[in-house]
Amino acid sequence: MRIQCPATKTNLLKMKKALLLTEEGYQLLEEKRKIIMNALTGLIHIIHQSEEEVATALKEGYNLVDKTICSMGRKKLEEISFSINIQNSISISHRKVMGVSLPDIKLDLQDNPPYYSPYEVSLYTDEVIEHFKKILSLLVELAEKRIALLRLAKEMQKTMRKVNALEKVYIPAYRETVKYIGDRLDEESRDAFSLLKLIKQRHAGNRVT
C-alpha cells in the first residue's frame, strides 16, 4: 500500500529520504533484537543453573535441619533460633542494556557470632546457619536474573512489534511510493519530450511551407 501524495520531484526526494531513514531504523532495531535475544538465551541458561543450585542447596539445608533436630531435639533448636540475630538488607541499583533498566541486587548480612553457648549444642547448628545464609545469597542472585529476564522479554516484544511494522508496513509502503512517483515522473517526462518533438516537427513544417 503506497502513501497517497502528488507525484512531484519534491515528494520523490522526501519519500526517498524517509525510506532511507526507515531502513536505517530497521537495521538498528534488528541489531537490537539480536543482542536482546542473545542476552535472553544466556539468561535462561543461567537461571536454569541457578534454580538447580537453589533446589540442591535447599535440600541439603533441610537435611541439615533434620540432623540437628535428631541430635538435640526440636524444642532446643527452636530456643536457640530465638537467640540468633542476623541483620540483613538489600540494596538495588540499575544498569542499562540496550535501553533496558536491569537490576543489580546486593545482599548485606551482618551478624556477630557466637549467638549461644556451645554447651549441649550440636555442631550441625552452625552448619545450618551458614548454609541458609548461602541460600539467601543464591535466592537474591536468582531474583536478580529473573527480573532481568522479564524486563528483557518485555523489551523484546516491543522491539519485535517495531521490527515487524517497519518490515511489513512502512518499508514496503515507502518503496512502492518511490516507485510510483518515479514511474509517473518518467511517464510525464516522456510525454513532455514527445510533445516537444511534435511541436518542433510542426514548427519545422510551417517554416517549409
Backbone as numpy.savetxt, mean C-alpha at the origin, in Angstrom:
# Nx Ny Nz CAx CAy CAz Cx Cy Cz
-14.58 5.84 -26.52 -15.42 7.04 -26.52 -14.54 8.28 -26.52
-14.65 9.06 -27.60 -13.81 10.25 -27.70 -14.41 11.41 -26.93
-13.57 12.41 -26.68 -13.99 13.62 -25.98 -14.58 14.58 -27.00
-15.75 15.10 -26.68 -16.43 16.01 -27.62 -15.79 17.40 -27.57
-15.19 17.79 -28.68 -14.61 19.12 -28.79 -14.40 19.44 -30.27
-14.40 20.72 -30.63 -14.22 21.11 -32.05 -12.86 20.63 -32.58
-12.84 20.25 -33.86 -11.61 19.76 -34.48 -10.76 20.94 -34.93
-9.99 21.48 -33.99 -9.09 22.60 -34.31 -7.67 22.23 -33.93
-6.70 22.98 -34.49 -5.31 22.72 -34.16 -5.02 22.97 -32.68
-5.69 23.99 -32.11 -5.51 24.29 -30.68 -5.96 23.11 -29.83
-7.14 22.58 -30.16 -7.65 21.43 -29.39 -6.79 20.19 -29.61
-6.23 20.06 -30.81 -5.35 18.92 -31.08 -4.12 18.97 -30.17
-3.54 20.16 -30.04 -2.39 20.33 -29.16 -2.76 20.06 -27.70
-3.94 20.54 -27.30 -4.41 20.32 -25.93 -4.60 18.83 -25.65
-5.22 18.13 -26.59 -5.48 16.70 -26.42 -4.18 15.89 -26.39
-3.23 16.28 -27.24 -1.94 15.58 -27.24 -1.21 15.78 -25.91
-1.26 17.00 -25.39 -0.63 17.29 -24.10 -1.32 16.52 -22.98
-2.65 16.50 -23.01 -3.41 15.77 -22.00 -3.12 14.27 -22.08
-3.00 13.76 -23.30 -2.68 12.34 -23.48 -1.31 12.01 -22.92
-0.33 12.89 -23.20 1.03 12.66 -22.70 1.06 12.65 -21.17
0.39 13.61 -20.55 0.35 13.68 -19.09 -0.37 12.46 -18.50
-1.43 12.05 -19.15 -2.19 10.89 -18.67 -1.35 9.61 -18.76
-0.62 9.46 -19.86 0.24 8.28 -20.01 1.37 8.29 -18.98
1.92 9.46 -18.70 2.96 9.56 -17.68 2.39 9.23 -16.29
1.19 9.74 -16.03 0.53 9.41 -14.76 0.26 7.93 -14.64
-0.14 7.32 -15.74 -0.39 5.87 -15.75 0.89 5.10 -15.43
2.01 5.51 -16.03 3.27 4.82 -15.78 3.69 4.94 -14.31
3.51 6.13 -13.73 3.86 6.33 -12.32 2.98 5.49 -11.41
1.69 5.45 -11.69 0.77 4.65 -10.87 1.04 3.16 -11.03
1.39 2.76 -12.24 1.71 1.34 -12.46 2.96 0.94 -11.69
3.95 1.85 -11.66 5.16 1.60 -10.88 4.83 1.54 -9.39
3.97 2.44 -8.95 3.54 2.43 -7.54 2.82 1.13 -7.22
1.98 0.68 -8.13 1.25 -0.58 -7.92 2.20 -1.76 -7.74
3.25 -1.79 -8.57 4.22 -2.89 -8.47 4.98 -2.85 -7.15
5.36 -1.63 -6.72 6.09 -1.50 -5.45 5.22 -1.93 -4.28
3.95 -1.49 -4.28 3.05 -1.87 -3.19 2.79 -3.38 -3.21
2.65 -3.94 -4.40 2.43 -5.38 -4.51 3.61 -6.16 -3.94
4.83 -5.72 -4.25 6.01 -6.37 -3.69 6.04 -6.26 -2.17
5.69 -5.06 -1.67 5.65 -4.85 -0.21 4.60 -5.75 0.44
3.44 -5.87 -0.20 2.37 -6.72 0.33 2.80 -8.19 0.36
3.43 -8.62 -0.72 3.87 -10.01 -0.80 4.88 -10.32 0.31
5.83 -9.40 0.52 6.81 -9.59 1.58 6.17 -9.57 2.96
5.21 -8.66 3.17 4.54 -8.57 4.46 3.73 -9.83 4.77
3.04 -10.34 3.78 2.24 -11.56 3.99 3.13 -12.69 4.47
4.30 -12.82 3.85 5.24 -13.88 4.24 5.74 -13.65 5.68
6.08 -12.39 5.99 6.58 -12.05 7.34 5.49 -12.30 8.38
4.26 -11.89 8.08 3.15 -12.07 9.02 2.88 -13.54 9.27
2.95 -14.32 8.21 2.74 -15.77 8.37 3.79 -16.37 9.32
5.03 -15.95 9.14 6.09 -16.44 10.03 5.88 -15.94 11.47
5.47 -14.67 11.60 5.25 -14.10 12.94 4.11 -14.80 13.65
3.06 -15.12 12.92 1.92 -15.81 13.53 2.32 -17.19 14.03
3.14 -17.88 13.25 3.63 -19.19 13.69 4.52 -19.05 14.92
5.34 -18.00 14.92 6.23 -17.77 16.06 5.44 -17.45 17.32
4.39 -16.63 17.18 3.55 -16.28 18.33 2.82 -17.52 18.84
2.28 -18.31 17.92 1.55 -19.52 18.32 2.47 -20.48 19.07
3.69 -20.64 18.57 4.66 -21.52 19.24 5.03 -20.98 20.61
5.27 -19.66 20.69 5.64 -19.04 21.96 4.51 -19.16 22.99
3.27 -18.97 22.55 2.13 -19.10 23.46 1.99 -20.53 23.97
2.17 -21.47 23.07 2.08 -22.88 23.48 3.15 -23.20 24.51
4.38 -22.74 24.26 5.47 -22.98 25.21 5.21 -22.25 26.53
4.65 -21.03 26.43 4.37 -20.25 27.63 3.36 -20.93 28.53
2.28 -21.41 27.94 1.25 -22.06 28.74 1.73 -23.41 29.28
2.63 -24.06 28.55 3.24 -25.28 29.09 4.07 -24.96 30.33
4.79 -23.83 30.29 5.56 -23.40 31.46 4.64 -23.06 32.64
3.51 -22.42 32.33 2.54 -22.12 33.39 2.03 -23.41 34.03
1.71 -24.41 33.21 1.25 -25.70 33.74 2.31 -26.34 34.63
3.58 -26.28 34.19 4.67 -26.86 34.99 4.81 -26.12 36.33
4.65 -24.80 36.27 4.77 -24.00 37.50 3.65 -24.33 38.47
2.44 -24.48 37.95 1.30 -24.85 38.79 1.51 -26.21 39.43
1.99 -27.14 38.63 2.26 -28.49 39.17 3.35 -28.46 40.23
4.31 -27.53 40.07 5.45 -27.47 40.99 5.10 -26.82 42.32
4.27 -25.75 42.29 4.04 -25.00 43.53 2.57 -24.71 43.83
1.68 -25.13 42.94 0.26 -24.97 43.20 -0.30 -23.68 42.60
-1.56 -23.76 42.21 -2.21 -22.62 41.56 -2.36 -21.43 42.51
-2.74 -21.69 43.75 -2.96 -20.60 44.70 -1.68 -19.83 44.98
-0.58 -20.56 45.20 0.70 -19.91 45.47 1.14 -19.07 44.26
0.97 -19.62 43.08 1.35 -18.89 41.86 0.49 -17.63 41.69
-0.79 -17.73 42.01 -1.67 -16.57 41.91 -1.25 -15.48 42.89
-0.87 -15.88 44.12 -0.42 -14.90 45.12 0.84 -14.18 44.64
1.76 -14.93 44.04 3.00 -14.34 43.54 2.72 -13.37 42.40
1.74 -13.71 41.58 1.45 -12.87 40.41 1.06 -11.45 40.83
0.42 -11.31 42.02 0.02 -9.98 42.49 1.22 -9.11 42.89
2.34 -9.75 43.18 3.52 -8.99 43.60 4.38 -8.54 42.43
4.06 -9.01 41.24 4.84 -8.68 40.05 4.32 -7.37 39.45
5.18 -6.39 39.40 4.78 -5.08 38.88 5.67 -4.71 37.70
5.18 -5.01 36.51 5.90 -4.69 35.28 5.13 -3.59 34.56
5.75 -2.43 34.43 5.13 -1.31 33.73 5.43 -1.41 32.24
4.42 -1.19 31.44 4.63 -1.23 29.99 3.98 -0.03 29.33
4.58 0.40 28.26 4.04 1.50 27.47 4.35 1.26 26.00
3.51 1.81 25.16 3.68 1.65 23.72 3.79 3.03 23.08
4.80 3.19 22.26 4.96 4.44 21.50 4.80 4.12 20.01
4.09 5.02 19.33 3.80 4.79 17.91 4.28 5.98 17.09
5.13 5.71 16.15 5.55 6.71 15.17 5.14 6.20 13.78
5.37 7.03 12.77 4.94 6.64 11.43 6.02 6.92 10.40
5.99 6.14 9.35 6.89 6.33 8.23 6.07 6.21 6.94
6.55 6.85 5.90 5.83 6.87 4.64 6.44 5.89 3.64
5.60 5.08 3.05 6.00 4.20 1.96 5.03 4.43 0.81
5.51 5.06 -0.27 4.68 5.39 -1.43 3.44 6.17 -1.02
3.63 7.10 -0.09 2.52 7.93 0.35 1.62 7.29 1.39
1.93 6.07 1.80 1.11 5.37 2.79 1.78 5.50 4.16
1.01 5.90 5.16 1.53 6.05 6.52 1.52 4.69 7.22
2.72 4.17 7.51 2.85 2.87 8.17 3.38 3.07 9.58
2.88 2.28 10.54 3.27 2.50 11.94 4.58 1.84 12.31
5.30 2.47 13.20 6.44 1.88 13.89 6.06 1.83 15.37
5.78 0.62 15.87 5.29 0.47 17.24 6.42 -0.06 18.12
6.70 0.64 19.20 7.74 0.25 20.13 7.14 -0.07 21.49
7.54 -1.21 22.05 7.08 -1.61 23.37 8.19 -1.37 24.38
7.84 -0.69 25.47 8.80 -0.42 26.53 8.33 -1.11 27.81
9.12 -2.08 28.28 8.81 -2.81 29.51 9.80 -2.38 30.60
9.26 -1.97 31.73 10.09 -1.55 32.85 9.73 -2.38 34.08
10.72 -3.08 34.60 10.49 -3.89 35.80 11.74 -3.85 36.68
11.56 -4.15 37.93 12.65 -4.12 38.91 12.66 -5.42 39.73
13.10 -6.50 39.13 13.17 -7.76 39.88 14.27 -7.69 40.94
14.24 -8.56 41.95 13.24 -9.63 42.14 11.93 -9.10 42.71
10.85 -9.81 42.38 9.53 -9.39 42.81 9.11 -10.08 44.12
9.81 -11.13 44.45 9.37 -11.98 45.56 10.56 -12.72 46.13
10.38 -13.29 47.27 11.43 -14.11 47.89 11.53 -15.43 47.15
12.74 -15.90 46.90 12.89 -17.17 46.18 12.50 -18.39 47.00
12.19 -18.16 48.28 11.85 -19.29 49.15 10.55 -19.95 48.67
10.63 -21.25 48.45 9.51 -22.08 48.02 8.88 -21.60 46.71
9.68 -20.96 45.89 9.20 -20.51 44.58 9.92 -21.31 43.50
9.14 -21.86 42.59 9.70 -22.69 41.53 10.54 -21.86 40.55
11.58 -22.48 40.02 12.41 -21.81 39.02 11.62 -21.51 37.75
10.55 -22.27 37.55 9.73 -22.04 36.38 9.07 -20.66 36.40
8.89 -20.10 37.59 8.22 -18.81 37.72 8.96 -17.72 36.93
10.26 -17.65 37.12 11.05 -16.66 36.38 10.99 -16.91 34.88
10.99 -18.19 34.51 10.92 -18.52 33.09 9.59 -18.05 32.49
8.52 -18.23 33.25 7.20 -17.81 32.77 7.18 -16.30 32.55
7.71 -15.55 33.52 7.73 -14.09 33.41 8.50 -13.64 32.18
9.71 -14.17 32.00 10.55 -13.77 30.87 9.93 -14.20 29.55
9.31 -15.38 29.57 8.73 -15.89 28.34 7.55 -15.03 27.88
6.70 -14.63 28.81 5.54 -13.83 28.42 5.93 -12.39 28.09
7.03 -11.90 28.64 7.55 -10.61 28.20 7.97 -10.69 26.72
8.57 -11.81 26.36 8.95 -12.03 24.97 7.70 -12.11 24.09
6.65 -12.77 24.58 5.42 -12.89 23.81 4.80 -11.52 23.56
4.83 -10.65 24.57 4.31 -9.29 24.38 5.04 -8.58 23.24
6.34 -8.72 23.19 7.13 -8.08 22.12 6.74 -8.65 20.76
6.55 -9.97 20.71 6.16 -10.61 19.45 4.78 -10.13 18.99
3.86 -9.97 19.94 2.52 -9.51 19.60 2.53 -8.07 19.08
3.39 -7.24 19.66 3.50 -5.86 19.19 4.04 -5.83 17.76
5.05 -6.65 17.49 5.61 -6.72 16.13 4.56 -7.22 15.14
3.79 -8.22 15.56 2.74 -8.76 14.68 1.67 -7.71 14.41
1.27 -6.98 15.45 0.27 -5.93 15.27 0.76 -4.86 14.30
2.03 -4.49 14.43 2.62 -3.49 13.53 2.53 -3.95 12.08
2.88 -5.21 11.83 2.87 -5.73 10.46 1.45 -5.87 9.93
0.51 -6.26 10.78 -0.87 -6.40 10.31 -1.49 -5.06 9.95
-1.23 -4.04 10.75 -1.73 -2.70 10.44 -1.14 -2.22 9.12
0.16 -2.44 8.94 0.82 -2.06 7.69 0.19 -2.79 6.51
-0.11 -4.06 6.69 -0.73 -4.86 5.62 -2.09 -4.29 5.23
-2.90 -3.96 6.23 -4.24 -3.42 5.95 -4.16 -2.08 5.22
-3.24 -1.22 5.64 -3.13 0.09 5.01 -2.59 -0.01 3.59
-1.62 -0.89 3.39 -1.08 -1.08 2.04 -2.12 -1.70 1.12
-2.90 -2.63 1.65 -3.95 -3.27 0.85 -5.00 -2.24 0.42
-5.34 -1.33 1.34 -6.31 -0.28 1.03 -5.76 0.65 -0.05
-4.48 1.01 0.08 -3.85 1.88 -0.92 -3.75 1.16 -2.26
-3.53 -0.14 -2.21 -3.45 -0.94 -3.43 -4.78 -0.90 -4.19
-5.88 -0.99 -3.46 -7.19 -0.92 -4.09 -7.40 0.43 -4.77
-7.03 1.51 -4.07 -7.17 2.85 -4.65 -6.32 2.98 -5.92
-5.08 2.51 -5.83 -4.17 2.61 -6.97 -4.67 1.81 -8.16
-5.21 0.61 -7.89 -5.72 -0.23 -8.97 -6.91 0.43 -9.66
-7.78 1.08 -8.87 -8.92 1.76 -9.49 -8.44 2.88 -10.42
-7.42 3.64 -9.97 -6.89 4.72 -10.78 -6.21 4.18 -12.04
-5.43 3.12 -11.88 -4.74 2.51 -13.02 -5.74 2.02 -14.05
-6.79 1.34 -13.58 -7.80 0.81 -14.49 -8.56 1.94 -15.20
-8.84 3.02 -14.45 -9.56 4.15 -15.05 -8.72 4.79 -16.16
-7.44 4.97 -15.90 -6.57 5.57 -16.91 -6.40 4.64 -18.11
-6.21 3.35 -17.82 -5.95 2.39 -18.90 -7.18 2.13 -19.75
-8.35 2.02 -19.11 -9.57 1.60 -19.82 -10.42 2.76 -20.31
-10.29 3.93 -19.68 -11.19 5.05 -20.02 -10.44 6.25 -20.60
-9.58 6.85 -19.78 -9.01 8.15 -20.16 -8.02 8.06 -21.32
-7.07 7.12 -21.24 -6.07 7.03 -22.32 -6.73 6.69 -23.65
-7.63 5.67 -23.72 -8.30 5.41 -25.00 -9.11 6.61 -25.50
-9.75 7.34 -24.57 -10.56 8.50 -24.98 -9.67 9.59 -25.59
-8.54 9.88 -24.94 -7.64 10.90 -25.48 -7.04 10.46 -26.82
-6.67 9.18 -26.92 -6.09 8.69 -28.17 -7.11 8.77 -29.31
-8.33 8.39 -29.02 -9.37 8.45 -30.05 -9.66 9.89 -30.47
-9.65 10.78 -29.48 -9.90 12.19 -29.77 -8.78 12.79 -30.62
-7.52 12.48 -30.26 -6.38 12.96 -31.04 -6.46 12.45 -32.47
-6.81 11.17 -32.63 -6.93 10.59 -33.97 -8.06 11.25 -34.75
-9.18 11.46 -34.09 -10.34 12.06 -34.76 -10.03 13.48 -35.22
-9.45 14.30 -34.32 -9.13 15.68 -34.69 -8.08 15.70 -35.80
-7.07 14.83 -35.67 -6.02 14.76 -36.69 -6.60 14.39 -38.05
-7.52 13.40 -38.08 -8.14 12.98 -39.35 -8.99 14.10 -39.94
-9.73 14.79 -39.07 -10.57 15.89 -39.55 -9.72 17.04 -40.12
-8.64 17.35 -39.44 -7.77 18.43 -39.93 -7.11 18.04 -41.25
-6.71 16.75 -41.36 -6.12 16.28 -42.62 -7.14 16.36 -43.75
-8.37 15.97 -43.43 -9.43 16.01 -44.44 -9.72 17.45 -44.87
-9.77 18.35 -43.90 -10.00 19.76 -44.22 -8.84 20.33 -45.02
-7.63 19.88 -44.71 -6.45 20.34 -45.44 -6.50 19.87 -46.89
-6.91 18.60 -47.08 -7.03 18.07 -48.46 -8.13 18.80 -49.23
-9.26 19.06 -48.53 -10.35 19.78 -49.20 -9.91 21.19 -49.60
-9.18 21.83 -48.67 -8.71 23.19 -48.96 -7.72 23.17 -50.11
-6.85 22.16 -50.18 -5.87 22.05 -51.27 -6.58 21.81 -52.60
-7.59 20.92 -52.55 -8.34 20.64 -53.78 -9.07 21.88 -54.26
-9.66 22.60 -53.31 -10.38 23.81 -53.66 -9.43 24.86 -54.24
-8.26 25.00 -53.63 -7.27 25.96 -54.12 -6.79 25.59 -55.51
-6.61 24.30 -55.74 -6.18 23.81 -57.05 -7.25 24.10 -58.11
-8.50 23.86 -57.70 -9.61 24.11 -58.63 -9.70 25.59 -58.96
-9.51 26.46 -57.98 -9.56 27.91 -58.19 -8.44 28.35 -59.15
-7.24 27.77 -58.95 -6.12 28.12 -59.82 -6.39 27.70 -61.25
-6.97 26.49 -61.39 -7.26 25.99 -62.74 -8.27 26.90 -63.44
-9.32 27.29 -62.70 -10.32 28.18 -63.31 -9.74 29.55 -63.62
-8.89 30.03 -62.72 -8.25 31.32 -62.95 -7.35 31.28 -64.19
-6.64 30.17 -64.32 -5.75 30.01 -65.50 -6.59 29.91 -66.77
-7.77 29.22 -66.74 -8.66 29.11 -67.87 -9.22 30.43 -68.29
-9.59 31.25 -67.33 -10.12 32.57 -67.62 -9.08 33.45 -68.29
-7.82 33.32 -67.89 -6.74 34.12 -68.46 -6.52 33.74 -69.90
-6.62 32.43 -70.22 -6.43 31.97 -71.59 -7.55 32.52 -72.48
-8.78 32.51 -71.95 -9.91 32.98 -72.72 -9.79 34.49 -72.98
